[in-house]
Amino acid sequence: MEKELIDNIKKDMAIVLPDKISLIELEEALTIYANQLIQKDFQKLVTLLYRIDVSEAKLKYLLQLETDENAGNIIAKLIIERQLEKIKSRQQFSKHNDDISEEEKW
């Protein structure tokens, strides 16, 4: 699942990441990237979060709740969380489709 997570993030965010990276390193890299976008290209960050489908309400809530935490780190965690949700959803959908006979599939 980690490889799929990294591949999805690389594709969705158009960033360069090593193929082998721990979740902690991934979170650190995304934190740095998010902080750079906050300072230099906020609109690009907003677009990326929209494309990845990070909950705006959840982000706003966490930013207000965690005032002492780095905003980039909160964003990084939400990106990873959302990507993992999408992977799990695809896996469940795929398993569900495997249970359907070929005649019942369109």
N, C-alpha and C positions, 0 to 999 in steps of 0.2 A: 504494500500500500504506500510505503514511503516513496518509492520510485514514481508511482502514479501521481502522488501529491506534488512532487518536485516537477514532474513533466507538465502537470496542469498549471502550476504557478508560472513556470517558464513561458508556457504558451499564452496564458491569459494576461500576463503582465509584460510580456516581451522583454524579459530581463535574462541576463546570463547568470546561471548558477551551475556549480559543479554537479555532475551526475550523482556523486556520492557525497552527501551532506547530512549531518545529523539534524534532528528536529530543532535542537538548541541553536545550531549554526544557521539553520534556515530562518528561525525567528530573529536572530541577530541581523542577518543580511536584509530581511524584510523591514526590520526596524530602521536600519540605516537608510534604506531606499525610501521608506515612507517619510522619514524626517527630511531627506533631501527634497522630496516633492513638496512637502509642506512649505519649505522655505523658498523653493525656486520655481515650482510649477504646480500650484495648488489645484488648478483646473484639471490637469492630467491625473492627479490623485483622485479627485472626485469622479472622473470618468472611469478610472480603473475600478474603484470601489463599486460603482454602478454596474459595470460589466461583470464583475465577479459576483455581484448580488449580495454584498455585505449589507446587513440591515442598518439603515440610517438611524432608526430609532435606537437600536442597541448601541451603536457607536456614540451617539449623543449622550445617552444615559451613562455609559462607561466613562466618557470624558468628563462628565460632571461629577460622577461618583469618585473617580480615581484622580483627583486633582494633582496629587503628588507624583503620579506615574507618567512616564514619557508617552506622549501621544502616539509617536511612531510605534512604540511597543504594543500599545493597545490595538492599533490598526493591524500590525503584523499578526497578533494573536487571532483577531477576527478573520483575517484573510485565510489563515491556516484552518481555523475552525470551519469556515464556510466551504473551503475546498474539500475538507474531509467529509462534510455532510453530503456534498455532491457525489463524491466517490461512493459512499455507502448507499446512497439512493440509487445510483446506477447499478451497483452490485445487486441490490434487492430487486430492482426492475428486471435485470438480466436473469436472475434466478427464477423470477415469476414467469418470464417468457419461456424459460426452458421447460416449465411444467405444462405448457400448452402444446397440444399435438400439432403437427404440420398442417393438418386439415383445418384446424380452427384458426390458425394464423392467417393473416391477410397476405 
